[in-house]
Amino acid sequence: MKIIEFIVILIAVSLSGSYGVKAPNEVNGRLGGSITINCQYNIARNRDSEKYWCKGRWRFSCTVLASTQRIQQERPSRLFIMDNQTSGVFSVTMQQLSLEDAGWYFCGIIKEGTDEMADVKLNILQAGLTGLRQVYGTLGDGVTVECQYQVPYYKTHGKYLCKGSERKSCIVIARTQKQNANSSGRISAVDNQNSGVFAVTITQLTMEDEGLYWCGITMFGYDRMDPLQLNIFEPLTTTALPDDSQIGMVFKNERRSFKNIP
């Protein structure tokens, strides 16, 4: 009976620690880019507690990489941690992501007895491969780019879509909190906070619209940004020839003829 009581108490403590801090279960980072993970906590209970970021699959054996109150001698120079005690969020930013950064991490808060921890899986996506999301549109038509986010964490944050090969220098073309002056009426944005989708519609597509875009979420310190590639194709057109014995098809300025076979 004593053993059963001990197990029940241990499970209760573990669950309490797990839910004391909240973080996304899984995040995606781009090879060579940066990512910020936000860990939410109860301000009244954990405002002045030490927070940390550690790597490893198991909570009792993960390696602490960064802490809000201690300096790790082996802490990478591309790793930053910041605690916003007003909003109850401590953020971890990892820059110059490599394939070795992929794996399991924990947002942790030091507590007497058992730390409060939430696990996060980090995936590293390689641009140009299947990891980079592809969106397709037809020249002259419209396309809607959907940027998904987790409602509990980002519902009230500002969202935007920007275009450019680098996240730090991309040009914002649409945002939730104000009208973009350069949209020329072709671009509109809607944030559905119930489903967690920020959707941007671009009409009258041109070849200049093709390229790399970033779904952005305004964050304290460092925005969260996820890349996608917009591809524009010329429309498929068919032409009827005077001679019914031939069928003509034109695609991308190439003409091919097929003769009917009796």
ZADO-1210 file (C-alpha; in nm, 4 decimals, padded with zeros to 6 digits):
<atoms>
<atom x="00.0000" y="00.0000" z="00.0000" code="MET" pos="1"/>
<atom x="00.2880" y="00.2346" z="00.0831" code="LYS" pos="2"/>
<atom x="00.4403" y="00.1699" z="-00.2616" code="ILE" pos="3"/>
<atom x="00.1119" y="00.2526" z="-00.4392" code="ILE" pos="4"/>
<atom x="00.0764" y="00.5770" z="-00.2441" code="GLU" pos="5"/>
<atom x="00.4332" y="00.6737" z="-00.3349" code="PHE" pos="6"/>
<atom x="00.3685" y="00.6095" z="-00.7067" code="ILE" pos="7"/>
<atom x="00.0484" y="00.8172" z="-00.6985" code="VAL" pos="8"/>
<atom x="00.2303" y="01.1067" z="-00.5300" code="ILE" pos="9"/>
<atom x="00.5166" y="01.0853" z="-00.7793" code="LEU" pos="10"/>
<atom x="00.2775" y="01.0939" z="-01.0760" code="ILE" pos="11"/>
<atom x="00.0922" y="01.3912" z="-00.9278" code="ALA" pos="12"/>
<atom x="00.4161" y="01.5833" z="-00.8795" code="VAL" pos="13"/>
<atom x="00.5285" y="01.5039" z="-01.2344" code="SER" pos="14"/>
<atom x="00.1985" y="01.6188" z="-01.3836" code="LEU" pos="15"/>
<atom x="00.2061" y="01.9376" z="-01.1767" code="SER" pos="16"/>
<atom x="00.5528" y="02.0165" z="-01.3076" code="GLY" pos="17"/>
<atom x="00.4559" y="01.9392" z="-01.6661" code="SER" pos="18"/>
<atom x="00.1627" y="02.1796" z="-01.6659" code="TYR" pos="19"/>
<atom x="00.3385" y="02.4541" z="-01.4688" code="GLY" pos="20"/>
<atom x="00.5110" y="02.5683" z="-01.7877" code="VAL" pos="21"/>
<atom x="00.3632" y="02.5534" z="-02.1392" code="LYS" pos="22"/>
<atom x="00.5435" y="02.5384" z="-02.4727" code="ALA" pos="23"/>
<atom x="00.4745" y="02.4227" z="-02.8296" code="PRO" pos="24"/>
<atom x="00.5053" y="02.0450" z="-02.8585" code="ASN" pos="25"/>
<atom x="00.6887" y="02.0682" z="-03.1915" code="GLU" pos="26"/>
<atom x="00.8569" y="02.3495" z="-03.3838" code="VAL" pos="27"/>
<atom x="01.0322" y="02.3727" z="-03.7218" code="ASN" pos="28"/>
<atom x="01.3521" y="02.5650" z="-03.7882" code="GLY" pos="29"/>
<atom x="01.5215" y="02.6356" z="-04.1206" code="ARG" pos="30"/>
<atom x="01.8792" y="02.5190" z="-04.1776" code="LEU" pos="31"/>
<atom x="02.1063" y="02.8206" z="-04.1327" code="GLY" pos="32"/>
<atom x="01.8217" y="03.0331" z="-03.9960" code="GLY" pos="33"/>
<atom x="01.6948" y="03.1175" z="-03.6483" code="SER" pos="34"/>
<atom x="01.4060" y="03.0130" z="-03.4275" code="ILE" pos="35"/>
<atom x="01.2506" y="03.1401" z="-03.1055" code="THR" pos="36"/>
<atom x="01.0647" y="02.9131" z="-02.8639" code="ILE" pos="37"/>
<atom x="00.8351" y="03.0787" z="-02.6094" code="ASN" pos="38"/>
<atom x="00.7769" y="02.9112" z="-02.2748" code="CYS" pos="39"/>
<atom x="00.4767" y="03.0410" z="-02.0782" code="GLN" pos="40"/>
<atom x="00.4541" y="03.0210" z="-01.6991" code="TYR" pos="41"/>
<atom x="00.2386" y="03.1283" z="-01.4060" code="ASN" pos="42"/>
<atom x="00.3607" y="03.4758" z="-01.3058" code="ILE" pos="43"/>
<atom x="00.2362" y="03.4622" z="-00.9471" code="ALA" pos="44"/>
<atom x="00.4143" y="03.1320" z="-00.8805" code="ARG" pos="45"/>
<atom x="00.7240" y="03.1511" z="-01.0998" code="ASN" pos="46"/>
<atom x="00.8010" y="03.5183" z="-01.1628" code="ARG" pos="47"/>
<atom x="01.1358" y="03.5171" z="-00.9794" code="ASP" pos="48"/>
<atom x="01.2228" y="03.1513" z="-01.0333" code="SER" pos="49"/>
<atom x="01.5217" y="03.0499" z="-01.2427" code="GLU" pos="50"/>
<atom x="01.4287" y="02.9382" z="-01.5943" code="LYS" pos="51"/>
<atom x="01.6421" y="02.7267" z="-01.8243" code="TYR" pos="52"/>
<atom x="01.6628" y="02.5521" z="-02.1627" code="TRP" pos="53"/>
<atom x="01.8066" y="02.2016" z="-02.1784" code="CYS" pos="54"/>
<atom x="01.8597" y="01.9387" z="-02.4473" code="LYS" pos="55"/>
<atom x="01.7820" y="01.5706" z="-02.4133" code="GLY" pos="56"/>
<atom x="01.4956" y="01.3249" z="-02.4419" code="ARG" pos="57"/>
<atom x="01.4510" y="01.2695" z="-02.0690" code="TRP" pos="58"/>
<atom x="01.3782" y="01.5422" z="-01.8178" code="ARG" pos="59"/>
<atom x="01.6050" y="01.4034" z="-01.5450" code="PHE" pos="60"/>
<atom x="01.9135" y="01.3785" z="-01.7659" code="SER" pos="61"/>
<atom x="01.8919" y="01.6673" z="-02.0155" code="CYS" pos="62"/>
<atom x="02.1896" y="01.9053" z="-02.0497" code="THR" pos="63"/>
<atom x="02.1236" y="02.2690" z="-01.9543" code="VAL" pos="64"/>
<atom x="02.2324" y="02.4987" z="-02.2394" code="LEU" pos="65"/>
<atom x="02.1066" y="02.8336" z="-02.1099" code="ALA" pos="66"/>
<atom x="01.9710" y="02.9767" z="-01.7843" code="SER" pos="67"/>
<atom x="01.8223" y="03.3105" z="-01.6799" code="THR" pos="68"/>
<atom x="02.0332" y="03.3297" z="-01.3636" code="GLN" pos="69"/>
<atom x="02.3494" y="03.1325" z="-01.4370" code="ARG" pos="70"/>
<atom x="02.6151" y="03.1447" z="-01.7076" code="ILE" pos="71"/>
<atom x="02.6919" y="02.8139" z="-01.8755" code="GLN" pos="72"/>
<atom x="03.0589" y="02.7813" z="-01.9677" code="GLN" pos="73"/>
<atom x="02.9753" y="02.5723" z="-02.2744" code="GLU" pos="74"/>
<atom x="02.6771" y="02.7839" z="-02.3779" code="ARG" pos="75"/>
<atom x="02.6826" y="02.8441" z="-02.7572" code="PRO" pos="76"/>
<atom x="02.7233" y="03.2089" z="-02.8584" code="SER" pos="77"/>
<atom x="02.4256" y="03.1667" z="-03.0936" code="ARG" pos="78"/>
<atom x="02.1875" y="03.0765" z="-02.8101" code="LEU" pos="79"/>
<atom x="01.9995" y="03.3431" z="-02.6128" code="PHE" pos="80"/>
<atom x="01.7460" y="03.3279" z="-02.3301" code="ILE" pos="81"/>
<atom x="01.5249" y="03.6155" z="-02.2134" code="MET" pos="82"/>
<atom x="01.2644" y="03.6295" z="-01.9374" code="ASP" pos="83"/>
<atom x="00.9715" y="03.8699" z="-01.9716" code="ASN" pos="84"/>
<atom x="00.8322" y="03.8691" z="-01.6182" code="GLN" pos="85"/>
<atom x="00.5512" y="04.1065" z="-01.7147" code="THR" pos="86"/>
<atom x="00.3926" y="03.8708" z="-01.9682" code="SER" pos="87"/>
<atom x="00.5062" y="03.5488" z="-01.8007" code="GLY" pos="88"/>
<atom x="00.7052" y="03.4230" z="-02.0976" code="VAL" pos="89"/>
<atom x="01.0700" y="03.3281" z="-02.1233" code="PHE" pos="90"/>
<atom x="01.2024" y="03.3003" z="-02.4769" code="SER" pos="91"/>
<atom x="01.4870" y="03.0932" z="-02.6168" code="VAL" pos="92"/>
<atom x="01.6411" y="03.1993" z="-02.9473" code="THR" pos="93"/>
<atom x="01.8694" y="02.9687" z="-03.1458" code="MET" pos="94"/>
<atom x="02.0574" y="03.1183" z="-03.4399" code="GLN" pos="95"/>
<atom x="02.2541" y="02.9677" z="-03.7309" code="GLN" pos="96"/>
<atom x="02.0656" y="02.6402" z="-03.6985" code="LEU" pos="97"/>
<atom x="02.2466" y="02.3221" z="-03.7991" code="SER" pos="98"/>
<atom x="02.1235" y="01.9652" z="-03.8471" code="LEU" pos="99"/>
<atom x="02.2833" y="01.8760" z="-03.5121" code="GLU" pos="100"/>
<atom x="02.0377" y="02.1123" z="-03.3384" code="ASP" pos="101"/>
<atom x="01.7460" y="01.8837" z="-03.4207" code="ALA" pos="102"/>
<atom x="01.6087" y="01.6829" z="-03.1298" code="GLY" pos="103"/>
<atom x="01.4262" y="01.7092" z="-02.7987" code="TRP" pos="104"/>
<atom x="01.4515" y="02.0014" z="-02.5579" code="TYR" pos="105"/>
<atom x="01.2855" y="02.1158" z="-02.2352" code="PHE" pos="106"/>
<atom x="01.1649" y="02.4511" z="-02.1089" code="CYS" pos="107"/>
<atom x="01.2390" y="02.4252" z="-01.7389" code="GLY" pos="108"/>
<atom x="01.1724" y="02.6171" z="-01.4173" code="ILE" pos="109"/>
<atom x="01.3692" y="02.5298" z="-01.1044" code="ILE" pos="110"/>
<atom x="01.1398" y="02.4382" z="-00.8170" code="LYS" pos="111"/>
<atom x="01.1904" y="02.2758" z="-00.4801" code="GLU" pos="112"/>
<atom x="01.1440" y="01.9029" z="-00.5255" code="GLY" pos="113"/>
<atom x="01.0613" y="01.8587" z="-00.8946" code="THR" pos="114"/>
<atom x="01.1249" y="02.1172" z="-01.1654" code="ASP" pos="115"/>
<atom x="00.8392" y="02.2288" z="-01.3854" code="GLU" pos="116"/>
<atom x="00.9226" y="02.1260" z="-01.7421" code="MET" pos="117"/>
<atom x="00.7651" y="02.1103" z="-02.0885" code="ALA" pos="118"/>
<atom x="00.9207" y="01.9135" z="-02.3739" code="ASP" pos="119"/>
<atom x="00.9697" y="02.0590" z="-02.7237" code="VAL" pos="120"/>
<atom x="01.0742" y="01.8743" z="-03.0387" code="LYS" pos="121"/>
<atom x="01.2844" y="02.0807" z="-03.2802" code="LEU" pos="122"/>
<atom x="01.2934" y="01.9816" z="-03.6482" code="ASN" pos="123"/>
<atom x="01.5474" y="02.1344" z="-03.8873" code="ILE" pos="124"/>
<atom x="01.4168" y="02.1893" z="-04.2424" code="LEU" pos="125"/>
<atom x="01.6486" y="02.2159" z="-04.5403" code="GLN" pos="126"/>
<atom x="01.5507" y="02.4776" z="-04.8014" code="ALA" pos="127"/>
<atom x="01.4876" y="02.3354" z="-05.1468" code="GLY" pos="128"/>
<atom x="01.3864" y="01.9958" z="-05.0086" code="LEU" pos="129"/>
<atom x="01.0473" y="01.8646" z="-04.9029" code="THR" pos="130"/>
<atom x="01.0742" y="02.0513" z="-04.5724" code="GLY" pos="131"/>
<atom x="01.0146" y="02.3905" z="-04.7381" code="LEU" pos="132"/>
<atom x="00.6409" y="02.4363" z="-04.7908" code="ARG" pos="133"/>
<atom x="00.5429" y="02.4961" z="-05.1528" code="GLN" pos="134"/>
<atom x="00.2474" y="02.7123" z="-05.2594" code="VAL" pos="135"/>
<atom x="00.1317" y="02.7316" z="-05.6210" code="TYR" pos="136"/>
<atom x="-00.0524" y="03.0017" z="-05.8139" code="GLY" pos="137"/>
<atom x="-00.1462" y="03.0750" z="-06.1753" code="THR" pos="138"/>
<atom x="-00.0383" y="03.3910" z="-06.3560" code="LEU" pos="139"/>
<atom x="-00.3205" y="03.6466" z="-06.3502" code="GLY" pos="140"/>
<atom x="-00.5262" y="03.4576" z="-06.0942" code="ASP" pos="141"/>
<atom x="-00.5275" y="03.4714" z="-05.7148" code="GLY" pos="142"/>
<atom x="-00.3745" y="03.2579" z="-05.4415" code="VAL" pos="143"/>
<atom x="-00.4253" y="03.2338" z="-05.0657" code="THR" pos="144"/>
<atom x="-00.1276" y="03.1688" z="-04.8407" code="VAL" pos="145"/>
<atom x="-00.2252" y="03.0164" z="-04.5061" code="GLU" pos="146"/>
<atom x="-00.0008" y="03.0627" z="-04.2037" code="CYS" pos="147"/>
<atom x="-00.0994" y="02.8285" z="-03.9213" code="GLN" pos="148"/>
<atom x="-00.0215" y="02.8947" z="-03.5558" code="TYR" pos="149"/>
<atom x="-00.1045" y="02.7515" z="-03.2150" code="GLN" pos="150"/>
<atom x="-00.4030" y="02.9406" z="-03.0743" code="VAL" pos="151"/>
<atom x="-00.3166" y="02.9162" z="-02.7023" code="PRO" pos="152"/>
<atom x="00.0238" y="03.0799" z="-02.7554" code="TYR" pos="153"/>
<atom x="-00.0163" y="03.3227" z="-03.0472" code="TYR" pos="154"/>
<atom x="-00.3865" y="03.4156" z="-03.0654" code="LYS" pos="155"/>
<atom x="-00.3412" y="03.7812" z="-02.9667" code="THR" pos="156"/>
<atom x="-00.0019" y="03.8335" z="-03.1329" code="HIS" pos="157"/>
<atom x="00.0348" y="04.0385" z="-03.4492" code="GLY" pos="158"/>
<atom x="00.0878" y="03.8352" z="-03.7662" code="LYS" pos="159"/>
<atom x="00.2369" y="03.9301" z="-04.1009" code="TYR" pos="160"/>
<atom x="00.3616" y="03.7946" z="-04.4332" code="LEU" pos="161"/>
<atom x="00.6857" y="03.9227" z="-04.5792" code="CYS" pos="162"/>
<atom x="00.8793" y="03.8502" z="-04.8995" code="LYS" pos="163"/>
<atom x="01.2548" y="03.8079" z="-04.9352" code="GLY" pos="164"/>
<atom x="01.5340" y="03.5510" z="-04.9334" code="SER" pos="165"/>
<atom x="01.6461" y="03.6492" z="-04.5820" code="GLU" pos="166"/>
<atom x="01.4177" y="03.6797" z="-04.2811" code="ARG" pos="167"/>
<atom x="01.5949" y="03.9833" z="-04.1381" code="LYS" pos="168"/>
<atom x="01.5553" y="04.1896" z="-04.4564" code="SER" pos="169"/>
<atom x="01.2247" y="04.0652" z="-04.6012" code="CYS" pos="170"/>
<atom x="00.9588" y="04.3215" z="-04.6978" code="ILE" pos="171"/>
<atom x="00.6234" y="04.3013" z="-04.5179" code="VAL" pos="172"/>
<atom x="00.3362" y="04.2854" z="-04.7690" code="ILE" pos="173"/>
<atom x="00.0482" y="04.2206" z="-04.5263" code="ALA" pos="174"/>
<atom x="-00.0139" y="04.2306" z="-04.1539" code="ARG" pos="175"/>
<atom x="-00.3058" y="04.1968" z="-03.9147" code="THR" pos="176"/>
<atom x="-00.2711" y="04.5248" z="-03.7266" code="GLN" pos="177"/>
<atom x="-00.2451" y="04.7784" z="-04.0087" code="LYS" pos="178"/>
<atom x="-00.3000" y="04.8143" z="-04.3830" code="GLN" pos="179"/>
<atom x="00.0052" y="04.7738" z="-04.6028" code="ASN" pos="180"/>
<atom x="00.0608" y="05.0835" z="-04.8154" code="ALA" pos="181"/>
<atom x="00.2166" y="04.8938" z="-05.1075" code="ASN" pos="182"/>
<atom x="-00.0567" y="04.6356" z="-05.1543" code="SER" pos="183"/>
<atom x="-00.2248" y="04.8299" z="-05.4417" code="SER" pos="184"/>
<atom x="-00.5516" y="04.6641" z="-05.3444" code="GLY" pos="185"/>
<atom x="-00.4242" y="04.3200" z="-05.4547" code="ARG" pos="186"/>
<atom x="-00.3459" y="04.1890" z="-05.1073" code="ILE" pos="187"/>
<atom x="-00.5797" y="04.1232" z="-04.8151" code="SER" pos="188"/>
<atom x="-00.5233" y="03.9482" z="-04.4833" code="ALA" pos="189"/>
<atom x="-00.7587" y="03.7747" z="-04.2390" code="VAL" pos="190"/>
<atom x="-00.6675" y="03.6281" z="-03.8992" code="ASP" pos="191"/>
<atom x="-00.9017" y="03.3496" z="-03.7871" code="ASN" pos="192"/>
<atom x="-00.8192" y="03.3257" z="-03.4178" code="GLN" pos="193"/>
<atom x="-01.0580" y="03.0347" z="-03.3648" code="ASN" pos="194"/>
<atom x="-00.8856" y="02.7994" z="-03.6101" code="SER" pos="195"/>
<atom x="-00.5390" y="02.9519" z="-03.5720" code="GLY" pos="196"/>
<atom x="-00.4911" y="03.0481" z="-03.9385" code="VAL" pos="197"/>
<atom x="-00.3583" y="03.3793" z="-04.0684" code="PHE" pos="198"/>
<atom x="-00.4549" y="03.3873" z="-04.4376" code="ALA" pos="199"/>
<atom x="-00.3168" y="03.6282" z="-04.6988" code="VAL" pos="200"/>
<atom x="-00.4811" y="03.6483" z="-05.0416" code="THR" pos="201"/>
<atom x="-00.2880" y="03.7884" z="-05.3390" code="ILE" pos="202"/>
<atom x="-00.4856" y="03.8601" z="-05.6559" code="THR" pos="203"/>
<atom x="-00.3764" y="03.9386" z="-06.0147" code="GLN" pos="204"/>
<atom x="-00.0582" y="03.7354" z="-05.9729" code="LEU" pos="205"/>
<atom x="00.2520" y="03.8366" z="-06.1687" code="THR" pos="206"/>
<atom x="00.5839" y="03.6575" z="-06.2118" code="MET" pos="207"/>
<atom x="00.7339" y="03.9130" z="-05.9704" code="GLU" pos="208"/>
<atom x="00.5170" y="03.7629" z="-05.6949" code="ASP" pos="209"/>
<atom x="00.7110" y="03.4360" z="-05.7150" code="GLU" pos="210"/>
<atom x="00.9739" y="03.3761" z="-05.4484" code="GLY" pos="211"/>
<atom x="01.0432" y="03.3038" z="-05.0834" code="LEU" pos="212"/>
<atom x="00.7968" y="03.4318" z="-04.8214" code="TYR" pos="213"/>
<atom x="00.7889" y="03.4241" z="-04.4422" code="TRP" pos="214"/>
<atom x="00.4872" y="03.3763" z="-04.2148" code="CYS" pos="215"/>
<atom x="00.5712" y="03.6000" z="-03.9202" code="GLY" pos="216"/>
<atom x="00.4420" y="03.6347" z="-03.5646" code="ILE" pos="217"/>
<atom x="00.5387" y="03.9435" z="-03.3670" code="THR" pos="218"/>
<atom x="00.7209" y="03.8366" z="-03.0513" code="MET" pos="219"/>
<atom x="00.9041" y="04.0053" z="-02.7691" code="PHE" pos="220"/>
<atom x="01.2727" y="04.0180" z="-02.8633" code="GLY" pos="221"/>
<atom x="01.2711" y="03.7953" z="-03.1732" code="TYR" pos="222"/>
<atom x="00.9823" y="03.7204" z="-03.4110" code="ASP" pos="223"/>
<atom x="00.8821" y="03.3694" z="-03.5029" code="ARG" pos="224"/>
<atom x="00.9100" y="03.3247" z="-03.8809" code="MET" pos="225"/>
<atom x="00.8381" y="03.0191" z="-04.0994" code="ASP" pos="226"/>
<atom x="00.9447" y="03.0100" z="-04.4678" code="PRO" pos="227"/>
<atom x="00.7461" y="02.9041" z="-04.7736" code="LEU" pos="228"/>
<atom x="00.8024" y="02.9161" z="-05.1500" code="GLN" pos="229"/>
<atom x="00.5402" y="03.0681" z="-05.3828" code="LEU" pos="230"/>
<atom x="00.5577" y="02.9299" z="-05.7375" code="ASN" pos="231"/>
<atom x="00.3788" y="03.1036" z="-06.0270" code="ILE" pos="232"/>
<atom x="00.2847" y="02.9112" z="-06.3419" code="PHE" pos="233"/>
<atom x="00.1616" y="03.0432" z="-06.6744" code="GLU" pos="234"/>
<atom x="-00.1947" y="02.9335" z="-06.7565" code="PRO" pos="235"/>
<atom x="-00.2585" y="02.6425" z="-06.9907" code="LEU" pos="236"/>
<atom x="-00.4385" y="02.7651" z="-07.3051" code="THR" pos="237"/>
<atom x="-00.5896" y="02.5729" z="-07.5966" code="THR" pos="238"/>
<atom x="-00.6501" y="02.7026" z="-07.9499" code="THR" pos="239"/>
<atom x="-00.8775" y="02.5557" z="-08.2207" code="ALA" pos="240"/>
<atom x="-00.7187" y="02.5382" z="-08.5664" code="LEU" pos="241"/>
<atom x="-00.9202" y="02.5888" z="-08.8886" code="PRO" pos="242"/>
<atom x="-00.8322" y="02.2360" z="-09.0000" code="ASP" pos="243"/>
<atom x="-01.0231" y="01.9912" z="-08.7823" code="ASP" pos="244"/>
<atom x="-00.7583" y="01.7282" z="-08.8535" code="SER" pos="245"/>
<atom x="-00.5240" y="01.8921" z="-08.6018" code="GLN" pos="246"/>
<atom x="-00.5463" y="01.9852" z="-08.2351" code="ILE" pos="247"/>
<atom x="-00.3185" y="02.2638" z="-08.1132" code="GLY" pos="248"/>
<atom x="-00.2045" y="02.3152" z="-07.7548" code="MET" pos="249"/>
<atom x="00.0100" y="02.6026" z="-07.6291" code="VAL" pos="250"/>
<atom x="00.1841" y="02.5975" z="-07.2884" code="PHE" pos="251"/>
<atom x="00.4625" y="02.8358" z="-07.1848" code="LYS" pos="252"/>
<atom x="00.5057" y="02.9561" z="-07.5439" code="ASN" pos="253"/>
<atom x="00.5679" y="02.6016" z="-07.6706" code="GLU" pos="254"/>
<atom x="00.3379" y="02.4656" z="-07.9466" code="ARG" pos="255"/>
<atom x="00.2788" y="02.0983" z="-08.0071" code="ARG" pos="256"/>
<atom x="00.0476" y="01.9465" z="-08.2733" code="SER" pos="257"/>
<atom x="-00.1129" y="01.6061" z="-08.2698" code="PHE" pos="258"/>
<atom x="-00.2718" y="01.4648" z="-08.5854" code="LYS" pos="259"/>
<atom x="-00.5841" y="01.2572" z="-08.5572" code="ASN" pos="260"/>
<atom x="-00.5265" y="00.8941" z="-08.6447" code="ILE" pos="261"/>
<atom x="-00.8109" y="00.7423" z="-08.8444" code="PRO" pos="262"/>
</atoms>
